[in-house]
Amino acid sequence: MSRAGLGLAAILAITACEQPGDLDQDPQLRASPISVQPAWQAVAQHGDVPPGIWEASASFARGKDANVIYRFGGQTGSFPDDPTLNDFYALDLDTGTWTNLAFTQPPTPRAETVMIPGPCGNCVSVVGGRGRFRTGDDLMFPEMWTYHTKSQSWEQAAGEQLGDPLAVRRSSAVVVAVADPDHPNKKKTLYAFGGVGNTLSGFARTPTGLRNDVAVYDYDSGWSVIPTVGEAPAPRAWASGGYDPDSESLLVFGGYRLGADQGPETPPWELFGATNYENDLWSFDLATSAWTQLEPVGPVPSPRDNAVAFFDAAHGGLVVYGGQTFAGLSDELWFYSVDDNEWTQIPLDPSAAVPAMRVGGVFFVQETPTTYELYLQGGSSSDGGPSEFFDDLWKLSWPKI
């Protein structure tokens, strides 16, 4: 069914904006695209519940039980005592039970990897990732490791299995899985946009510190970088995005970039100013490899990085939650309608429990016939300085009606 034929109800209204700059100078009540108010719910956890960390990654395994999620790596502590990890866990969403898989001897410690369903049945892959920042060393991992759930063993990709090492030399990227509508049982194609390219001091001001290329994963020939058409987004990391199946396009929102007023001589401690956060929106056409900057009408989210996002195909738009702004952490929920080319801030029940604001938590989406279930686990109360590290698990139910 096309989006135009959904006949969506619009009975919710946007409340007054909570922070300056989130809405335009004359904000007005606007209708929500969904007819049932979304709600957060704390999820009980059992078994080997992981300790609180941030910057981990998560993915379902291809061909495996759709209710089991795998989580790898991450980082703990605050600078300068902030080591990376190679913790590896499985979470059964049916029971909320965690299993520690450290006995499988996972890859060396790293954070913010690209984690995807693997190239084989019953496997999951860890791609790229980074070591600690602020060491003065370039600690990137141009590697791909695959975990086989049946044999409980890891295998490192090499040669054609890996493809171009430059394509996987990244962390903090936007990743989408694209299904073939004519062959639903065929393996999905994986795309990765942007990300961190090195961990050198002041990485954002170095030529390869931030990326704006698009890489594709072919299960036969590995990873490669796609030549693109038109002006591309500025190099960035910690952006958000999703795949729109109707337009066959990747949507990319916001992220962290080198500010227009900054350059190679900018001191590292000045690389986290207001101009380093973006709220622009881009569309990448997978059929033509062409970039288009979108210009939404009306209010838009404030500039931010580290937001979590997924594409709601039922309503035809991008759902964006939270993130880090120059002013601090956000717990806002926004929806971008592709057909209307506009953003709407979605209200939550003020009397209901919500997760603590955070950065660097893992997220994943499980789809049911009636709902998109956005899970959020772990994370940090700050992206710098003394922090609280969360070990909780939350679920946002986003209705399809």
KANOR-V517616 format. One record per helix or strand. SS is the DSSP state (h for helix, s for strand). FROM is the first residue (numbers start at 1). LEN is the number of residues. If there is no record, write none. Layout:
ss=SS from=FROM len=LEN
ss=SS from=FROM len=LEN
//
This chain:
ss=h from=3 len=3
ss=s from=13 len=1
ss=s from=31 len=1
ss=s from=39 len=4
ss=s from=46 len=2
ss=s from=54 len=1
ss=s from=57 len=4
ss=s from=62 len=1
ss=s from=68 len=8
ss=s from=84 len=9
ss=s from=97 len=4
ss=h from=102 len=3
ss=s from=111 len=1
ss=s from=114 len=4
ss=s from=123 len=5
ss=s from=130 len=1
ss=s from=140 len=1
ss=s from=144 len=5
ss=s from=153 len=4
ss=h from=159 len=3
ss=s from=163 len=1
ss=h from=165 len=4
ss=s from=171 len=1
ss=s from=174 len=5
ss=s from=189 len=8
ss=h from=203 len=3
ss=s from=210 len=9
ss=s from=222 len=5
ss=s from=229 len=1
ss=s from=236 len=2
ss=s from=240 len=5
ss=s from=249 len=8
ss=h from=268 len=3
ss=h from=274 len=3
ss=s from=277 len=9
ss=s from=290 len=5
ss=s from=297 len=1
ss=s from=305 len=1
ss=s from=308 len=5
ss=s from=317 len=9
ss=s from=328 len=10
ss=s from=342 len=4
ss=s from=359 len=1
ss=s from=362 len=6
ss=s from=371 len=7
ss=s from=380 len=1
ss=s from=389 len=1
ss=s from=393 len=7
//
